């Protein structure tokens, strides 16, 4: 447990500056929301949606730092899965903390200007509860794709040299097409229900339990594929 805690804290130090920059961006969006009054939800929504890129950015910066001393990182006695899991969990924790900070700041702003949003406040709360967990889930999935591309890059670069980027682009296209084909098929469109936001005058949003299960299995599979590539195929 102590060794895992040390690994987690080490990875946390690698992305501390990135996290602080994210908090500053939250604050700037809040200040902008204060200026636009009745349209204050727009910059707040933009700030929330920006967190979709939070986990992949954190992972990329952390892995880029490790790449500067890759031989030390790869000779760590821990498995690739353990090393990557620490980084993913750091990204998830930082994303949740940043979203909570944004939520608290947004709540303070909205409460001081409640008359401007009272007409659609009920739907705004429900949409927040719907969007926030989906932002975290999507950020994790994009982050796992970041892990896969990073591991493939380091596995290819000493084997095929200048063709590495072509191989990566090809891998992204092929895997993306497979993912899109499976995600849009009727195979996983079961356990569906509609979520409505009548105050915003938008069409109901359809979600499916099967698609959540598919993305969960796909995410776990890609994570362990990335770990296997790091353990077995990456050389220094």
C-alpha positions, 0 to 999 in steps of 0.5 A: 500500500505504501509503494502504491501511495508513493507512486500516486503522489509522484504522478500527482506532482507531475501534473500539479501545474496542469491542475492549477492552470485548469483552476485558473481557466475555471475562474476566467470562465466564471468572471466572463459569466459574470459579465454576460448576465442572462447568458451566464450559463453559456461560459459555465457550460463551456468550462464544464465541457472543457473537462472532457479533455482534462484526463487526456491532457493530464495523461499526455503531460504526465507520460511526456515527462516520463518519456524523458527518462523512459528507461527508468520508468520502464524498469520500475518493478511494477507492471505497466497496468499499475503504472498507468492506473496511477496516472489514470486515477490522478486524472480522474481525481483532478477532473472531479475536483476541478468540476466540483470547484467549478460547481461551487463557484457557479452555484455562488454566481447563480444564487446571486443572479437567480432572477435571471435563471429562475424560469429554467432553473429546474431543467438546469439542475437536471442537465447538470446532473446528467452532463457532469458524469458523462463529461467524466466518463468521456474524458476517461475514454479519451484518456485511455485512447491517449494511453493506447496511442502513446504506447503504440508510438513508443512500440513502433518508433524503433521498429519502423522509424519514420513510418510510426506516425502513419501507423498511428494514424492508420490504427486510429482510423481502423479502431475508430471505424470499428468503435463507431460501427459497434457503438451505432449498431443495434447490438447495444441499443437495449435498456433505453430511456429518454431524458427530457428538458422541457424548459430548454425546448430541446428534443428528449435525449435517448440513452442506452444501458447497453452502450454504457456497458459497451464503452465500459468493456471497450475502455477496460480492454484498451487500457489492458492492451496499452499495458500489455504493449508497454510491458512487452513491446516498448523498448528503450 
